[in-house]
Amino acid sequence: MDKQTLIDHLNEDLAGELSAIIQYITYAAKATGPYRPQLAQFFLTEVADEQMHAQFLANKIVAFGGEPTTTPRPVPPADSNRAMLEAILAAERQATADYTQRAKEADEYGDKGLAVQLEDMVRDESSHSEESERMLRDWPL
């Protein structure tokens, strides 16, 4: 694993975090129905974690001599509360897989601190996935 490849991969992860921030804010505004207050609050609460992840990634990219991306991944459109939760679950699962891979790459590169931080981010994203799964479990179709 060379430094430039790691920077490129971290920038892909940063694009995902920027997308997650936009996704959560947008979905909070779009939530409807009797559970709107709780669902909107759930979405907005997640923004802080994603923002911390994005800041960590941007800082690490700069520390490696790279330029952090400012372009998020596309945010999937969702026209119902269920569709929003499903899109969130898919994004969190993707982030978990990405950070699991990135932690291996950081180990291979020899940056144990980065690997440990990425493993902590795997834990965060896994927790977000589990919460979304639990909410979807009995959500009407």
N, C-alpha and C positions, 0 to 999 in steps of 0.2 A: 504494500500500500504506500503510494507516494503522497506527498503533502498536497499537491494540486488536486488529485482525485478525491482526497478526504475533504478539501475545501469545497469542491463541486458537490459532493454528497451532502455536506452540511448545509450548503445553500439550497439544495432540494428540500431538506428538512425545514429550513427557515421559511421557504415558500409555503410549505404545509402549515406551519404555525401561523403565518400571516393570514392564510386562508381560514384557519380555524377561528381566529379572532373576528374576522369579518363575518364568518358563518354564524357564530354564536350571537353577535350583536344583531345581525339581520333577523335571525330566527326568533330572538327575544321580542323584537318589534312585531313580527308576523304571527306570534302565537295567538290562538283564539280559544273561545269556549270557556266552560266553567273552571278549567284548570289553568287558564292563562296566567294568573299571577304566579302560581308555583312553577310553571314551566318557564316563564320568562325569567324568574329569579334563578332557576337552575342554569339556564343558558348564560346569564350574566355572571354568575359565580365562577363559571369555567374560564371566563375571559382572563382573569388574573393569572391562572396557571399557564395558559397558553402564552400570555405576554411575557412571563418570566422565562419560559422556554425559548421564545423568540429572542429575547435580550441576551440570554446565555449563548445561543448559537451565533448571533451577530458578533458578540464580543470575541468568541473563539475564532470565528472566521477572520476577523481583523487581526487577532493575535498571531494567526498563521500567515498574515500578509495578504489576505484576500479581501475582496470587496463584497459586503453583504448584499444579497438581492433585495429589491424593494417590490418585486413582482410576486403576488400570491398565486397559488394554484387556483384554478377556477372554483367558485363556490357552487355546489350543485343546487339547482332550483328545487324548491319544495313548496307544495301548495296546501299541505295539511300538517297538523301537529305530528301525526304518525310519520309522515314522509320526512319531516325535519329530524325526528329522533332516529330514524333509519339512516339518514345521511350522516348524522353525528356519529352514530355507531360505526359506520363504514370508515369514516375519517379517523376515528380513534383507533380502530383496529389496524389501519394502515400505518398510523404513527407508531404504534406498538411494534409492528414488524420492522419498520424503518429504523427505529432506535435500537432494536435488538441487533440488527445487522450493523448499524453504525458503531455500536459498542465493540463488536468483534473487530471492525476495521480499526478502531482507535487502539485496541490491544495490539493488533498486528503492526500498527504504526509506532507503537511504543509509548503512547500517551495514556498512562493508567488513570490519571485524574479525569480526563475526558471520558474514558470508558466507564468509570464509576458514576459520573454525572449522567451519562446517557442511560445507564442502568436505572438510576433514580427516575429518569424521565419515562422509562418503560413502565415502572411501577405506577407513576401518575396516570399515564395514558391507559393502562390496564384498568385502573380504578374507574376512570371515566367510562370506559367500555362497559364494565360491569354495571355501573349505575344506569346507563342507557338501556342495557339489556333488561334490567329489572323493571324499568319503566315501561318498556315495550311488551313485557310478558303478558299483561292483561289489558293492553291498550286495544280498544275496539278497532276493527279493520275499516 
